Amino acid sequence: MKTFDKGTVIRTVLLFIALINQTLVMFGQTVLPISEEQVQTAGEALYVAGSTIFTMVTAVIAWFKNNYVTYKGQLQKDALKQKGLTK
């Protein structure tokens, strides 16, 4: 299989980062080493909400576009390029 285009790789990497972050949040871990005393309830809620929104937006953006990941997708991309319909 040919190499993936840059946009597909970037969207997929961001999606994996968002999913890892969301998993850490679900298990009560934070990426930043902040003690429980330093974090107030409103700050925690804002962090969880922001993390969830980041994950949802990244997932939608990453897979809304046609990523041409499968062999059939690569054939489709090649056909579109031949007809001048894509970059």
N, C-alpha and C positions, 0 to 999 in steps of 0.2 A: 504494500500500500504506500502511496506517496505520502510525503510529510503533510501535516495539517497546516492550514493557513494561520497566520499570526492572530487573527481575531478569534478563531476557535480556541486556540491555546490560551489566550488571555482570559476569555470568558470562562473557560473550564477551570483554570487555576483559581480565579476569583471565587468561583462557585465552591470549590473544595475548601478554600480558606474560610468562607462564610459558614459552610457546613461544620467544619472543625470547631470554629468559634461557637456556633450555636450549640453543639454537643457539649462543649466545656461549660457553657452557661447553664444548660439543663442539669448538669451534675454539680452545680454550685461552685465551679472553678472560674477564676478570672484570669485573663491573659496577663494583666498587670498585677504585680505583687503588692496588693493593697490589703492591709489588715481589716478585720471586720469593724473595729472601732473607728477607723478612718472613714468608713463608708456609711452615709446616712441612708435611711429608708427611701427617701425620694431619689437619691443618687443611684441606688441599686435598681429601683424601678425604671429609671431613665436608661440605665445601661442595658437592662434586659430588653426593654422596648426597642432601643436603638439597634441592638444586636439582632433582634428578631426581624425588624424592618430591613436591615442590611441583608440578611439572609434571603428574605422573600424577594427583594428587588433584584439581588444578584442572580437568584435562581430563574426568575422570569426573563431577565435580560440574556442570561447565558443560553437558555434553550429556546427562546422565542425566535432567534435567528436560525436559519438553516445551517447547521454546523458541518454537514457533509462528512460525518464520521465513518459511516459504513462504506463498504465497497460500492454498493449501489449509489450512495450519496456522492462518492468520488466520480462515478460515471456521469451522474447528473451535472455535477460542477463542470466536468470537462465538456459536456454537450453545451452547457450554457456559455462557456468561454468561446467555443468554436463559433457560436452564433452571435458573439459580441454582446451578450445579455448580462454579463457579470465582469467583475474585475479580474 
